[in-house]
Amino acid sequence: MTETSISKQKAGTDFFAQIKKQQVILTAGICLIVLAVVFKNVLLVPYDILMRDMMVYIIVYLGFVTFAFGTDDVSYKSGNISPLAGDLLVVTITLAIIAVYAL
C-alpha cells in the first residue's frame, strides 16, 4: 500500500470515530426536534405552553451534550457507558415526556 492510501483509510476511520463519539449529541438533537413537532402538530399544545416547556427540555438535552463531551475522552475507551446506552436513555426520556403530555 502506498502512503496516500493509508492516510485516506486512516481519515475515514477517524471520521467514523468522531461520529461515534458525537452519537449521543446527534440523537439528543433529533429527539428535541421530534419532541417539538409532536407537541405542536400531534398533541396540539398551545404556543405559550410549548415555548415555556421547550426551554426546560433544551436545558435537559444540554445535559446530554455536556455528558457526551465530558472532561476527558477516556469514557468511551474505558467502558463506563457506551454511546448506545446514551442513545437509549435520550430516546426513553423523550418517549416518557411525550407520554406525560398524551395523558
mmCIF file of the C-alpha atoms, coordinates in Angstrom:
data_MODEL
# 
_entry.id   MODEL 
# 
loop_
_atom_site.group_PDB 
_atom_site.id 
_atom_site.type_symbol 
_atom_site.label_atom_id 
_atom_site.label_alt_id 
_atom_site.label_comp_id 
_atom_site.label_asym_id 
_atom_site.label_entity_id 
_atom_site.label_seq_id 
_atom_site.pdbx_PDB_ins_code 
_atom_site.Cartn_x 
_atom_site.Cartn_y 
_atom_site.Cartn_z 
_atom_site.occupancy 
_atom_site.B_iso_or_equiv 
_atom_site.pdbx_formal_charge 
_atom_site.auth_seq_id 
_atom_site.auth_comp_id 
_atom_site.auth_asym_id 
_atom_site.auth_atom_id 
_atom_site.pdbx_PDB_model_num 
ATOM 1   C CA . MET A 1 1   ? 0.000   0.000  0.000  1.00 0.00 ? 1   MET A CA 1 
ATOM 2   C CA . THR A 1 2   ? 1.124   3.471  -0.672 1.00 0.00 ? 2   THR A CA 1 
ATOM 3   C CA . GLU A 1 3   ? 1.328   6.175  1.924  1.00 0.00 ? 3   GLU A CA 1 
ATOM 4   C CA . THR A 1 4   ? -1.578  8.075  0.334  1.00 0.00 ? 4   THR A CA 1 
ATOM 5   C CA . SER A 1 5   ? -3.976  5.139  0.553  1.00 0.00 ? 5   SER A CA 1 
ATOM 6   C CA . ILE A 1 6   ? -3.004  4.532  4.174  1.00 0.00 ? 6   ILE A CA 1 
ATOM 7   C CA . SER A 1 7   ? -3.680  8.159  5.067  1.00 0.00 ? 7   SER A CA 1 
ATOM 8   C CA . LYS A 1 8   ? -7.070  8.063  3.265  1.00 0.00 ? 8   LYS A CA 1 
ATOM 9   C CA . GLN A 1 9   ? -8.028  4.900  5.146  1.00 0.00 ? 9   GLN A CA 1 
ATOM 10  C CA . LYS A 1 10  ? -6.999  6.483  8.444  1.00 0.00 ? 10  LYS A CA 1 
ATOM 11  C CA . ALA A 1 11  ? -9.012  9.622  7.630  1.00 0.00 ? 11  ALA A CA 1 
ATOM 12  C CA . GLY A 1 12  ? -12.128 7.505  7.009  1.00 0.00 ? 12  GLY A CA 1 
ATOM 13  C CA . THR A 1 13  ? -11.619 5.664  10.281 1.00 0.00 ? 13  THR A CA 1 
ATOM 14  C CA . ASP A 1 14  ? -11.196 8.957  12.156 1.00 0.00 ? 14  ASP A CA 1 
ATOM 15  C CA . PHE A 1 15  ? -14.431 10.269 10.625 1.00 0.00 ? 15  PHE A CA 1 
ATOM 16  C CA . PHE A 1 16  ? -16.459 7.304  11.906 1.00 0.00 ? 16  PHE A CA 1 
ATOM 17  C CA . ALA A 1 17  ? -14.764 7.522  15.291 1.00 0.00 ? 17  ALA A CA 1 
ATOM 18  C CA . GLN A 1 18  ? -15.854 11.172 15.543 1.00 0.00 ? 18  GLN A CA 1 
ATOM 19  C CA . ILE A 1 19  ? -19.432 10.273 14.612 1.00 0.00 ? 19  ILE A CA 1 
ATOM 20  C CA . LYS A 1 20  ? -19.494 7.537  17.246 1.00 0.00 ? 20  LYS A CA 1 
ATOM 21  C CA . LYS A 1 21  ? -18.125 9.989  19.787 1.00 0.00 ? 21  LYS A CA 1 
ATOM 22  C CA . GLN A 1 22  ? -20.876 12.516 18.989 1.00 0.00 ? 22  GLN A CA 1 
ATOM 23  C CA . GLN A 1 23  ? -23.667 9.980  18.539 1.00 0.00 ? 23  GLN A CA 1 
ATOM 24  C CA . VAL A 1 24  ? -25.433 10.949 21.788 1.00 0.00 ? 24  VAL A CA 1 
ATOM 25  C CA . ILE A 1 25  ? -25.368 14.622 20.798 1.00 0.00 ? 25  ILE A CA 1 
ATOM 26  C CA . LEU A 1 26  ? -26.886 13.873 17.393 1.00 0.00 ? 26  LEU A CA 1 
ATOM 27  C CA . THR A 1 27  ? -29.565 11.692 18.958 1.00 0.00 ? 27  THR A CA 1 
ATOM 28  C CA . ALA A 1 28  ? -30.423 14.377 21.516 1.00 0.00 ? 28  ALA A CA 1 
ATOM 29  C CA . GLY A 1 29  ? -30.768 16.984 18.756 1.00 0.00 ? 29  GLY A CA 1 
ATOM 30  C CA . ILE A 1 30  ? -33.016 14.752 16.667 1.00 0.00 ? 30  ILE A CA 1 
ATOM 31  C CA . CYS A 1 31  ? -35.164 13.871 19.690 1.00 0.00 ? 31  CYS A CA 1 
ATOM 32  C CA . LEU A 1 32  ? -35.548 17.550 20.577 1.00 0.00 ? 32  LEU A CA 1 
ATOM 33  C CA . ILE A 1 33  ? -36.784 18.328 17.067 1.00 0.00 ? 33  ILE A CA 1 
ATOM 34  C CA . VAL A 1 34  ? -39.165 15.344 17.137 1.00 0.00 ? 34  VAL A CA 1 
ATOM 35  C CA . LEU A 1 35  ? -40.429 16.463 20.544 1.00 0.00 ? 35  LEU A CA 1 
ATOM 36  C CA . ALA A 1 36  ? -41.250 19.942 19.227 1.00 0.00 ? 36  ALA A CA 1 
ATOM 37  C CA . VAL A 1 37  ? -43.008 18.557 16.138 1.00 0.00 ? 37  VAL A CA 1 
ATOM 38  C CA . VAL A 1 38  ? -45.085 16.064 18.137 1.00 0.00 ? 38  VAL A CA 1 
ATOM 39  C CA . PHE A 1 39  ? -46.084 18.686 20.702 1.00 0.00 ? 39  PHE A CA 1 
ATOM 40  C CA . LYS A 1 40  ? -47.131 21.248 18.114 1.00 0.00 ? 40  LYS A CA 1 
ATOM 41  C CA . ASN A 1 41  ? -48.690 19.103 15.382 1.00 0.00 ? 41  ASN A CA 1 
ATOM 42  C CA . VAL A 1 42  ? -49.890 15.906 17.061 1.00 0.00 ? 42  VAL A CA 1 
ATOM 43  C CA . LEU A 1 43  ? -50.730 16.858 20.647 1.00 0.00 ? 43  LEU A CA 1 
ATOM 44  C CA . LEU A 1 44  ? -51.711 20.456 19.730 1.00 0.00 ? 44  LEU A CA 1 
ATOM 45  C CA . VAL A 1 45  ? -50.008 22.035 22.749 1.00 0.00 ? 45  VAL A CA 1 
ATOM 46  C CA . PRO A 1 46  ? -50.673 25.808 22.841 1.00 0.00 ? 46  PRO A CA 1 
ATOM 47  C CA . TYR A 1 47  ? -47.775 28.004 21.735 1.00 0.00 ? 47  TYR A CA 1 
ATOM 48  C CA . ASP A 1 48  ? -47.153 29.740 25.078 1.00 0.00 ? 48  ASP A CA 1 
ATOM 49  C CA . ILE A 1 49  ? -47.002 26.433 26.973 1.00 0.00 ? 49  ILE A CA 1 
ATOM 50  C CA . LEU A 1 50  ? -44.892 24.896 24.223 1.00 0.00 ? 50  LEU A CA 1 
ATOM 51  C CA . MET A 1 51  ? -42.291 27.669 24.380 1.00 0.00 ? 51  MET A CA 1 
ATOM 52  C CA . ARG A 1 52  ? -42.087 27.554 28.170 1.00 0.00 ? 52  ARG A CA 1 
ATOM 53  C CA . ASP A 1 53  ? -41.693 23.797 28.292 1.00 0.00 ? 53  ASP A CA 1 
ATOM 54  C CA . MET A 1 54  ? -39.279 23.610 25.368 1.00 0.00 ? 54  MET A CA 1 
ATOM 55  C CA . MET A 1 55  ? -36.883 25.868 27.275 1.00 0.00 ? 55  MET A CA 1 
ATOM 56  C CA . VAL A 1 56  ? -36.853 23.314 30.083 1.00 0.00 ? 56  VAL A CA 1 
ATOM 57  C CA . TYR A 1 57  ? -36.329 20.443 27.642 1.00 0.00 ? 57  TYR A CA 1 
ATOM 58  C CA . ILE A 1 58  ? -33.487 22.278 25.909 1.00 0.00 ? 58  ILE A CA 1 
ATOM 59  C CA . ILE A 1 59  ? -31.753 22.511 29.279 1.00 0.00 ? 59  ILE A CA 1 
ATOM 60  C CA . VAL A 1 60  ? -32.337 18.788 29.878 1.00 0.00 ? 60  VAL A CA 1 
ATOM 61  C CA . TYR A 1 61  ? -30.914 17.874 26.474 1.00 0.00 ? 61  TYR A CA 1 
ATOM 62  C CA . LEU A 1 62  ? -27.956 20.215 27.038 1.00 0.00 ? 62  LEU A CA 1 
ATOM 63  C CA . GLY A 1 63  ? -27.162 17.947 29.967 1.00 0.00 ? 63  GLY A CA 1 
ATOM 64  C CA . PHE A 1 64  ? -26.772 15.110 27.474 1.00 0.00 ? 64  PHE A CA 1 
ATOM 65  C CA . VAL A 1 65  ? -24.455 17.263 25.375 1.00 0.00 ? 65  VAL A CA 1 
ATOM 66  C CA . THR A 1 66  ? -22.214 18.042 28.336 1.00 0.00 ? 66  THR A CA 1 
ATOM 67  C CA . PHE A 1 67  ? -22.357 14.396 29.360 1.00 0.00 ? 67  PHE A CA 1 
ATOM 68  C CA . ALA A 1 68  ? -21.295 13.284 25.894 1.00 0.00 ? 68  ALA A CA 1 
ATOM 69  C CA . PHE A 1 69  ? -18.420 15.751 25.665 1.00 0.00 ? 69  PHE A CA 1 
ATOM 70  C CA . GLY A 1 70  ? -17.283 15.225 29.245 1.00 0.00 ? 70  GLY A CA 1 
ATOM 71  C CA . THR A 1 71  ? -13.939 16.380 30.566 1.00 0.00 ? 71  THR A CA 1 
ATOM 72  C CA . ASP A 1 72  ? -11.944 13.523 29.142 1.00 0.00 ? 72  ASP A CA 1 
ATOM 73  C CA . ASP A 1 73  ? -12.107 11.337 26.070 1.00 0.00 ? 73  ASP A CA 1 
ATOM 74  C CA . VAL A 1 74  ? -11.375 8.202  28.071 1.00 0.00 ? 74  VAL A CA 1 
ATOM 75  C CA . SER A 1 75  ? -15.023 7.471  28.958 1.00 0.00 ? 75  SER A CA 1 
ATOM 76  C CA . TYR A 1 76  ? -15.705 5.659  25.687 1.00 0.00 ? 76  TYR A CA 1 
ATOM 77  C CA . LYS A 1 77  ? -12.476 3.681  25.864 1.00 0.00 ? 77  LYS A CA 1 
ATOM 78  C CA . SER A 1 78  ? -12.779 2.659  29.493 1.00 0.00 ? 78  SER A CA 1 
ATOM 79  C CA . GLY A 1 79  ? -16.278 1.253  29.051 1.00 0.00 ? 79  GLY A CA 1 
ATOM 80  C CA . ASN A 1 80  ? -18.039 3.474  31.601 1.00 0.00 ? 80  ASN A CA 1 
ATOM 81  C CA . ILE A 1 81  ? -21.000 3.955  29.287 1.00 0.00 ? 81  ILE A CA 1 
ATOM 82  C CA . SER A 1 82  ? -21.454 3.194  25.639 1.00 0.00 ? 82  SER A CA 1 
ATOM 83  C CA . PRO A 1 83  ? -22.926 5.618  23.102 1.00 0.00 ? 83  PRO A CA 1 
ATOM 84  C CA . LEU A 1 84  ? -25.756 3.147  22.525 1.00 0.00 ? 84  LEU A CA 1 
ATOM 85  C CA . ALA A 1 85  ? -26.734 3.317  26.197 1.00 0.00 ? 85  ALA A CA 1 
ATOM 86  C CA . GLY A 1 86  ? -26.711 7.118  25.996 1.00 0.00 ? 86  GLY A CA 1 
ATOM 87  C CA . ASP A 1 87  ? -28.901 6.982  22.901 1.00 0.00 ? 87  ASP A CA 1 
ATOM 88  C CA . LEU A 1 88  ? -31.364 4.653  24.588 1.00 0.00 ? 88  LEU A CA 1 
ATOM 89  C CA . LEU A 1 89  ? -31.512 6.969  27.588 1.00 0.00 ? 89  LEU A CA 1 
ATOM 90  C CA . VAL A 1 90  ? -32.241 10.009 25.391 1.00 0.00 ? 90  VAL A CA 1 
ATOM 91  C CA . VAL A 1 91  ? -34.947 8.199  23.396 1.00 0.00 ? 91  VAL A CA 1 
ATOM 92  C CA . THR A 1 92  ? -36.531 6.779  26.564 1.00 0.00 ? 92  THR A CA 1 
ATOM 93  C CA . ILE A 1 93  ? -36.704 10.207 28.186 1.00 0.00 ? 93  ILE A CA 1 
ATOM 94  C CA . THR A 1 94  ? -38.202 11.688 25.003 1.00 0.00 ? 94  THR A CA 1 
ATOM 95  C CA . LEU A 1 95  ? -40.880 8.999  24.877 1.00 0.00 ? 95  LEU A CA 1 
ATOM 96  C CA . ALA A 1 96  ? -41.616 9.490  28.583 1.00 0.00 ? 96  ALA A CA 1 
ATOM 97  C CA . ILE A 1 97  ? -42.096 13.244 28.074 1.00 0.00 ? 97  ILE A CA 1 
ATOM 98  C CA . ILE A 1 98  ? -44.471 12.606 25.152 1.00 0.00 ? 98  ILE A CA 1 
ATOM 99  C CA . ALA A 1 99  ? -46.386 10.028 27.205 1.00 0.00 ? 99  ALA A CA 1 
ATOM 100 C CA . VAL A 1 100 ? -46.894 12.511 30.062 1.00 0.00 ? 100 VAL A CA 1 
ATOM 101 C CA . TYR A 1 101 ? -48.339 15.083 27.670 1.00 0.00 ? 101 TYR A CA 1 
ATOM 102 C CA . ALA A 1 102 ? -50.531 12.491 25.953 1.00 0.00 ? 102 ALA A CA 1 
ATOM 103 C CA . LEU A 1 103 ? -52.235 11.617 29.241 1.00 0.00 ? 103 LEU A CA 1 
# 
